Amino acid sequence: MAAQNWSSRFPSNTLVITCPGGLEKPLRTELDRGGYDVVRTVSGAVHIRGGAEEMIRANLELRTAGRVLVPVAWGRAANADQLYRLARSYRWGDLIRPTATIAVNVTAFPGSPGDARFCALRIKDGVVDVQRTACGRRSSVDRKRPDYRIVAHFDDDRVTLSLDGSGRPLHERGYRREAGEAPLRENLAAGLLMLAGWDGRRALLDPFCGSGTIAIEAAMIALDRAPGSVGRSYAFEKWPWIDREEVSAIRELVTSETTAGAGAVPVVAADIDAEITALARRNAERAGVADAITFVTQDFFTTTPADVPPGSIVTNPPFGERLDIGDPAGLYRRIAGSAGDEYSDWDVNVLVPESIRRDDARPGAHVYNGGIACTLARL
Ligand SMILES: C[S@@+](CC[C@H](N)C(=O)[O-])C[C@H]1O[C@@H](n2cnc3c(N)ncnc32)[C@H](O)[C@@H]1O
């Protein structure tokens, strides 16, 4: 068997950071503030220049990101043979040892050649054929927890093959082991706070807190705690050509950064259900921010604002199609009524499906929550 010369070089000088639809702007702001070299913003992603350091840092510190992808091969592929040839054209043998497992995911494919599974199969064939030629052996496929997940993104007949540096999606911070009904993704919760213009310096109230995601993300922002400080694993940690010392040094830097005086702002999480507020507190404990949040069990419609100076409400009331609550439009009107009365001093931001808000002309940012088109309505 030919001796392998594992590449010590990072295989790309650009990275693609994906995000939930509608969070491109907050992601871009995070990247600009973090000093990343942004190339362009597209729907659902921002492209940056960067290598290993930026990939590690982005995984650990970006609040609104979905995944950090490392593009390695790209070209035109109008049919399955061209797709196979594109996959064969890259030196996978330098990157992926045959003892490592792989999986191929096809993310978007308007105009792609064949269905997603067939595309994935042809790409996988190309990758393992390169390995076989290079060293006589090939990786086996592990769809659930591969060492390397190769992501194919189609844009008409142009395709990009990337390594997924994140592994589990980045919204899975690791603190939410229990969830109420219809929980928000953690990166969407962080994005809503940013879209609402909440800066971590005024009080934050989520009166329909469920599993506490918005309040926990708010406390993490106020305390200047990186999402990566909760402690989870990332796909890049399994790649032998990533320097472990570099990972430790960046992890140390990102997770120890805390601005002096951070965290003094009140963050209040309320829900009508005592079991749910207890659950939210346990999630906050796992995130290490329980002391920064006041948990209250109360009905939004029969209680007055918490005893804190007015600030922002950012909330996700139970409108969702996944919850069975009679009259969502009526609920929206009642919340709008309270916003105008008891909460008139507050900046009220409510995540509402566009189907419910049909006739309401109030402006708001558009986002997708679990595939449902929503607006963050400012009431
Ligand atoms: C869509 S869930 C919130 C999900 C949350 N954002 C999360 O990430 O888990 C809505 C929550 O509103 C609560 N709720 C329903 N009616 C309420 C009311 N009148 N006052 C306060 N909370 C209420 C429910 O118990 C539920 O936990």
The ligand as an SDF file (V2000), in Angstrom:
LIG
                    3D

 27 29  0  0  0  0  0  0  0  0999 V2000
  -44.4830   28.3630   21.7290 C   0  0  0  0  0  0  0  0  0  0  0  0
  -44.2130   28.0890   23.4330 S   0  0  0  0  0  0  0  0  0  0  0  0
  -42.7140   28.9760   23.7160 C   0  0  0  0  0  0  0  0  0  0  0  0
  -41.5260   28.2050   23.2460 C   0  0  0  0  0  0  0  0  0  0  0  0
  -40.2190   28.8200   23.6630 C   0  0  0  0  0  0  0  0  0  0  0  0
  -39.8650   29.9820   22.8680 N   0  0  0  0  0  0  0  0  0  0  0  0
  -39.1300   27.7770   23.6430 C   0  0  0  0  0  0  0  0  0  0  0  0
  -38.1180   27.9850   22.9760 O   0  0  0  0  0  0  0  0  0  0  0  0
  -39.3020   26.7160   24.2500 O   0  0  0  0  0  0  0  0  0  0  0  0
  -45.4240   29.0690   24.2190 C   0  0  0  0  0  0  0  0  0  0  0  0
  -45.4830   28.9600   25.7360 C   0  0  0  0  0  0  0  0  0  0  0  0
  -46.4830   29.8940   26.1730 O   0  0  0  0  0  0  0  0  0  0  0  0
  -47.0530   29.3950   27.3830 C   0  0  0  0  0  0  0  0  0  0  0  0
  -48.3330   30.0800   27.5940 N   0  0  0  0  0  0  0  0  0  0  0  0
  -49.5380   29.8400   27.0020 C   0  0  0  0  0  0  0  0  0  0  0  0
  -50.4470   30.7400   27.4310 N   0  0  0  0  0  0  0  0  0  0  0  0
  -49.8430   31.5710   28.3190 C   0  0  0  0  0  0  0  0  0  0  0  0
  -50.2380   32.7110   29.0690 C   0  0  0  0  0  0  0  0  0  0  0  0
  -51.4970   33.1600   29.0270 N   0  0  0  0  0  0  0  0  0  0  0  0
  -49.3170   33.3380   29.8440 N   0  0  0  0  0  0  0  0  0  0  0  0
  -48.0320   32.8860   29.8840 C   0  0  0  0  0  0  0  0  0  0  0  0
  -47.5830   31.7950   29.1950 N   0  0  0  0  0  0  0  0  0  0  0  0
  -48.4860   31.1550   28.4180 C   0  0  0  0  0  0  0  0  0  0  0  0
  -47.1380   27.8860   27.1440 C   0  0  0  0  0  0  0  0  0  0  0  0
  -47.1350   27.2010   28.3970 O   0  0  0  0  0  0  0  0  0  0  0  0
  -45.8620   27.6160   26.3080 C   0  0  0  0  0  0  0  0  0  0  0  0
  -44.8160   27.1440   27.1150 O   0  0  0  0  0  0  0  0  0  0  0  0
  1  2  1  0
  2  3  1  0
  2 10  1  0
  3  4  1  0
  4  5  1  0
  5  6  1  0
  5  7  1  0
  7  8  2  0
  7  9  1  0
 10 11  1  0
 11 12  1  0
 11 26  1  0
 12 13  1  0
 13 14  1  0
 13 24  1  0
 14 15  1  0
 14 23  1  0
 15 16  2  0
 16 17  1  0
 17 18  1  0
 17 23  2  0
 18 19  1  0
 18 20  2  0
 20 21  1  0
 21 22  2  0
 22 23  1  0
 24 25  1  0
 24 26  1  0
 26 27  1  0
M  CHG  2   2   1   9  -1
M  END
$$$$
